[in-house]
Amino acid sequence: MHLPDGLMPVEMALAGYAGSGLLATISLSRIKRLPDPSSVVPRAAMLTTVFFAASLVAIPVPPTTVHLMLAGLLGVMLGWFAIPAILVGLFLQAVLFGHGGLTTLGLNGLILGLPALLAFGLWRSAGRRWPDLVALCAGSGAVVLALVIFAALVLAGMPAALDARAEQAALWVFMLAHLPLVLAEGLIVLVVLRVLRRTAPQLLPHG
Amino acid sequence: MSVRCKSALLLGLALVVTAPPAALSHAAIMEAEVTQAIRLHAFYETGEPMSQAQVFIYAPDDPAQVWGQGIADMQGRYEFIPDAIAGRWSVQVRQAGHGVMAHLDIGADAPVMTISSTPDTWAQRALMVALVAWGALGTALFARSRKGKQDASA
C-alpha cells in the first residue's frame, strides 16, 4: 500500500514531506531523551530489514493482492524508533524496487508512520494490563488507520479528469481485500510478543 | 399545367418525402488508412492485470492537459491512435491509488519506443534484500559492540 510517483499533486507531495519531516524531528528528539538510545539500534536495524522485505510477500486476496505492512509491529517493538525505521525502509523500497516513490516518500511515511505511533501509544498506555488484547488491537488498528489515511489521500488528490465513482468503487474493493490483513497483522503482533514473553522477556518493549 | 402533370408531380414529391432514409444511402463510402496505434498492457508487479483501470493520455504539445482518456479492458489492455505530433507522449494508468506513468517517444521516422521500468526478477530481489539485511546486521553488530566497549570502560 504505497502511493507511487506521478499520481499525487505536487502540493500534496510537498505537504507529505513536511508532515514526515515533522514526525521524524519529533521522533529523533524523543529518542535523544531516552536513557540509552543506542541499546535499541540493533533491534531497529533488524526490524527495518524485516519491514523492508515484508513488502515483497504478496498475499493473493482476489481480485487483488495485498502485502504485509508491519506498522503495528514496528510501533510496538521500536516506539519512537519506528519512524526513522519506516522512512529508511520506504526509501530503500522506492530506490531498489520502485515500490512507492521518491516524490511520495513523505506521504507514504505518514501512511505508515502515524499508525505505528498509534500502536506504540496503545502498547505504552495499556500493554502491561492487557498485553494480548492490546497487541491484537495495535497490529490490527495500525492497518485500519493506514487504510483510512491512504484512502483519504487518494480521494483528496484525485484529478478532475478522473472518474470519481469508478475510483471510489475500486478503493472500496481494495480496502475490503485488506480485511484479512487487518486480522493477520494483529495476530503477528500477538504471536511475536507472546514468543518474546516466554523466551526472552528482557526484549519485551514497555515504552 | 394539366391535371395529369400536376398529379405526376405530386406523386413524385410524395415518393421523395416518404422514401425511407436507408434508400438514400445506397452509395456507401469508406476511407481507410494505415496508421500507428499504441497498445498498452498494464499490470501489477505480481502479474495481475489492472482490469478496468482508468487510462489518461497526454500529448507532447500540451502535457498538462489530458489529450484522451479511457478504460482498460479486463486484461489491462488499452489501444489508442495518437495524433501526428512527434515527441514524448505520456500515458498514466491508475486504479485505487495505484498506477504507473509510462512515456512513449513517437518520432516522424523513428519507431515507437516505450520507456517504463521492467519488473525485477526474484533473484534480483533476493540479492537486494540480502544486501539490505547485511547492512542492517552490520549496523546492529556495530551498535552492540560499541555499547559493549562503553559498558566495559565504565
Boltz contact constraints between the chains, C-beta under 6 A:
constraints:
  - contact:
      token1: [A, 6]
      token2: [B, 101]
      max_distance: 6.0
  - contact:
      token1: [A, 7]
      token2: [B, 94]
      max_distance: 6.0
  - contact:
      token1: [A, 7]
      token2: [B, 99]
      max_distance: 6.0
  - contact:
      token1: [A, 38]
      token2: [B, 143]
      max_distance: 6.0
  - contact:
      token1: [A, 38]
      token2: [B, 147]
      max_distance: 6.0
  - contact:
      token1: [A, 41]
      token2: [B, 143]
      max_distance: 6.0
  - contact:
      token1: [A, 42]
      token2: [B, 140]
      max_distance: 6.0
  - contact:
      token1: [A, 42]
      token2: [B, 143]
      max_distance: 6.0
  - contact:
      token1: [A, 42]
      token2: [B, 144]
      max_distance: 6.0
  - contact:
      token1: [A, 45]
      token2: [B, 136]
      max_distance: 6.0
  - contact:
      token1: [A, 45]
      token2: [B, 139]
      max_distance: 6.0
  - contact:
      token1: [A, 45]
      token2: [B, 140]
      max_distance: 6.0
  - contact:
      token1: [A, 46]
      token2: [B, 136]
      max_distance: 6.0
  - contact:
      token1: [A, 46]
      token2: [B, 140]
      max_distance: 6.0
  - contact:
      token1: [A, 48]
      token2: [B, 136]
      max_distance: 6.0
  - contact:
      token1: [A, 49]
      token2: [B, 132]
      max_distance: 6.0
  - contact:
      token1: [A, 49]
      token2: [B, 133]
      max_distance: 6.0
  - contact:
      token1: [A, 49]
      token2: [B, 136]
      max_distance: 6.0
  - contact:
      token1: [A, 52]
      token2: [B, 132]
      max_distance: 6.0
  - contact:
      token1: [A, 53]
      token2: [B, 129]
      max_distance: 6.0
  - contact:
      token1: [A, 56]
      token2: [B, 125]
      max_distance: 6.0
  - contact:
      token1: [A, 58]
      token2: [B, 46]
      max_distance: 6.0
  - contact:
      token1: [A, 65]
      token2: [B, 46]
      max_distance: 6.0
  - contact:
      token1: [A, 92]
      token2: [B, 132]
      max_distance: 6.0
  - contact:
      token1: [A, 96]
      token2: [B, 128]
      max_distance: 6.0
  - contact:
      token1: [A, 98]
      token2: [B, 117]
      max_distance: 6.0
  - contact:
      token1: [A, 154]
      token2: [B, 97]
      max_distance: 6.0
  - contact:
      token1: [A, 161]
      token2: [B, 66]
      max_distance: 6.0
  - contact:
      token1: [A, 163]
      token2: [B, 54]
      max_distance: 6.0
  - contact:
      token1: [A, 170]
      token2: [B, 95]
      max_distance: 6.0
  - contact:
      token1: [A, 170]
      token2: [B, 96]
      max_distance: 6.0
  - contact:
      token1: [A, 171]
      token2: [B, 96]
      max_distance: 6.0
  - contact:
      token1: [A, 174]
      token2: [B, 96]
      max_distance: 6.0
